[in-house]
Amino acid sequence: MMKFETVDKQSIFTRLDFRTKLLMMAVITIIAFVWESPVSGGILTLIVGSSCIFAGVKLEYLSTVFKVMIPFYILILIVMGFFNTNQVQTLLNTDTLTPIFSVPKEWFWVGGLTMNQEGVIYGLNIIFKTLTMVLIIPLGIFTTDINHMVVGMVQARIPYKIVFIFSSTLRFFPLLLEEIQGILEAQRLRGLALEKMGIIKKVTVYATIAVPLILNAMAKSQRLEVVLQSKAFSGSSKRTYLHESILTQTDYICMIGFILLFMFATLSYFQWGVGKFPWLLY
């Protein structure tokens, strides 16, 4: 059976309590969201990506993320380069932008548009933002057992109903992947060669998978509802837990470090402009 926890090696991230990882994800996400400079954003993305590799997140997962996001990133660069002029002019406090090239005026609809360098640079900033936010999630979740994750979230005063929904989603995720693989294998046994199909035909085949997948997911959710009702599930956090979640000295040191990092990033942003759009660029 597939496991959602993809990390097999032991590291400092696997030994941290999930409450520490929640703080880490919150701090890194806020910093990535606030920073506007592609230089600082790229450095943060590089650190988070290196931490994922160090923690043992599979390279196949990282490469899949990059492949899926590439069309989205290309679209961001195009849109930001052509149309994001007012924002970068406000950020740079200037009315003059550096043109890269212009579309011939005789072209239908897009004729006369000019791609500017500052817009492309701001697009890079958005790419690094999203990459950091995407990579910080497996760094916190893939390095934590679901049982310890549940206990840590409850001890962080998160309502147990939300914790239960979150943990159930994580547990259902590998089951859904297995069902998708099972359906595809059944179709291959009937002579369906996905590898030889074009992209449009593949989309059609994958669309047909959605119907049995949704029906099976609904059947499982109904069985889960019956089981919860038979056990008088109330959603109260006042219950016993098999696993424990204990903050160690390393957790306290890391939590203090993340808080100091957030304070330093905030101070440097407003005081010295570190992370603002023109930082180390203009």
N, C-alpha and C positions, 0 to 999 in steps of 0.2 A: 504494500500500500504506500502511496506517495505521502510524504510528510511535508507539512508546511514549513517546518524549521529546516532550512536548507543549509545551515551552518553545522559542519561536523567538527571543526577544530575548536580547541579551547583557547580563549584569549581574555583580555581584560573586559571586553564587551559582554562575553557570556557570563562572567562572574558578577557583573553589576546588577543591582536590583532594578526592576522595571520602572520604579518611580524615578530613579536617576536617569534612565533612558528617556522617560517622558519629559523631564526637564531639559535634557539634551536636545530632543527633537523640537521642543517649543522654542528654545533659545536660538538654535541654528536656523529654524524656519523664519523667525521674526527678523533676525539679522539679514538673511538672504532676501527677505521681502523688502526691507528698508533700503539696503544698499542699492545704489544706482550705477556704480562704476563697474564696467566689465572686468577691470583689473582686479579689484577686491573680490568681485563675484566669482571670477575664474579661480582665484587662489582658494576661496572657500570651497568651491566645487571640487578642486583637485584634492584638498585635504579630506573632504567627506568621501570622495571616490577611493582614495588611498586607504582610508579607514575601513571601507567596505571590503576591499581586497585583503587587508590585514586581518579582518575579523573572519574571513572565510566565506563571504558571499560569493556564490558561484559566478565565474566569468560568463557562463552561458546566459545567466539572468541579466547581467549588466549589458552584454552585447545585444540581447533581445530588446532591452529598454532603449538603447541607442538606435537600433534599427527601426523600431516603431515610431520613435520621436523625430527621426530625420525629416520626413515630409512636413511635419508640423514646424520644425525649426527653419526649413527653407522658406515656408510660407511667412513666418515671422520676419525673416530678413527682408523679404520682398516688400511686405506691407509696411514695415517700419522704415525701410529705405525710401519708399516712394511717398508715403502719406504722413508719417510722424514728423512733421516739421514744426508745428506750433509748440509742442512739448519740449523738444530739444532746444529750440530758440529760447524758451523760457528758462530752461536749466542752464544754458550757457550765457544768458543775458545778452543775446546778440540777434541781429536780424539777417546776418549773412551765414549761409551754410556752404559747405564744400561739395560741389556737384561731382558725381562719378561719371554718369552718362545720362543722356536724355533720349526718350523715345521719339522717333520721327513723328512730326505733327500729322502726317497723312494716315497714320495707323488708326484704325477704328477704335473708338472709346478711350484708349489709353494714350492716344497721341499727345505729345507735349509734356508728358510726365517726366520728372527728373529725379533720379535716385541720388540721395545725398549721403555723404560719408558719416555724418553724425547720426542719422537715422539708423544706418547699418550697425554702428557701434552700440546704439541703444538696444537694437535687436539682439546683439550678442549678450547684453546684460540680461535681457529677459530669458534667453536660452540658459544662461548660467543659473538664474533664479530657479527655473523649473527643474533643472538637473539636480541642483542641491536639494530641493524639496522632495524630489522623487527618490534620490539616493539615501536620504536620511531615514526614510521609512524602513527599508530592509535592514539598515544598520541597527535600528532599535528593536524591530519585531522579529527578524530572522535569527537573531542571537538570543531569543528568549523562549523558553518553553511556555506553551499556552497556559498550563496550570499555574505557573509562577506569575504569568502575565495577569491572570484574573485576580489572584490574591493581591498583587501589587496595585492594581487599579482600584480595588475595593478599599485597601488601606490608604489610598490617595484620596478617599472620600468621593469617588465617582459613583453615582447611583448604580446599584447592582443590576437593574434592568438594562441599562446601557452597556454595562460590562458583559452581561449574558448575551446580548445581541451581537456585540463585537466578537466575543469568543466563539459563538455559534457560526458566525460568518467565516471565521478563520478555519473552523473545523469542516465546514461544508465545502470550502474552496478546493481542497485536494480531491474530494469525492466528485465534484463536478468535472474536474480535469480528467479523472479516471473514466467517467461516463462519456466524455467527449472522445477520449482515446478508444474506448470500447465501441462506440458507434462508428468511428472511422475504420477500425479494424474489421468490423462486420461488413462495411461497404467494400473494403479491399478484398475480402474473401468472396464477394459477389462479382469481382472483376473490375472494380472502380480503381483506376490508376490516377491518383491525385497528382503524382509527380509529373505526369505528362500533360496536365491540363493548363490552360491559360489562366490569367488572373481573374477574368470575368467568370469563367466556368467554375473556378475554385470558390469564388464568392457565392455563386448559386448553390454549390454543394454545402458549404458551411451554413448557408441560410436554412437549408432543409434540416440541419442538425438541431436548430433552435427549438423546433416543435417538440421532439421527444425529450430534449434536455429540460425544457420548461415544465413539461408534464411530470417528469420524474422528480424535478425539484419541488413542485407543488405537492406531490404524493409524500415526499420525505418531510416537508414542512407540516403536513396534516398529521403524519404519524408522530412527529415531535410534539405537536400541540396536544394530542391525546395523551402522550406520556407525561407531559408537564401537568395536565389537568388531573391525571390519576395520582400524581405525587403531590398534589395541592401546592403547586408552585405559586408563591406570592410575590416574588421579586424583592424580598427583604434581605438586606445584607447581614442581618443578625442570624448567622448560621455557623456551623463548624466547617473547617476547611482541612483537607488532607495535607495540603502543602503549606509551607510557611514562607513568608517574605520578610527578610531581616536586613536592615540597613547595616552594612559593615563600615569600617573606618575608610576603606577605599571609596565607598559610596558617598560618605560625607565630604571627603576631599574633592571628589569629582563634582558634587553638587555646588560646593563653594566655588570651585573653579569655573563652572558654567555661569554662576551668578556674577562673578567678577568679570568674566568675558563679556557678558551682556552689558554690564555697567561701563566697561572700558570701551566697547564698541559704540555705545550711545554717546559717551563723552567725546570720543574722538570724532564721531560723525558731526556733532554740533559745534565742537570747539575747533577742530583742525580740518574739518571737511573730508576726513577719511571715509571713503565709501560713496561720496557724492559723485555725480556724473563726470565732472571735469577732472577728478583726482588722477594724477599721474598721466593725464592725456593732453590737457591744454594748460 
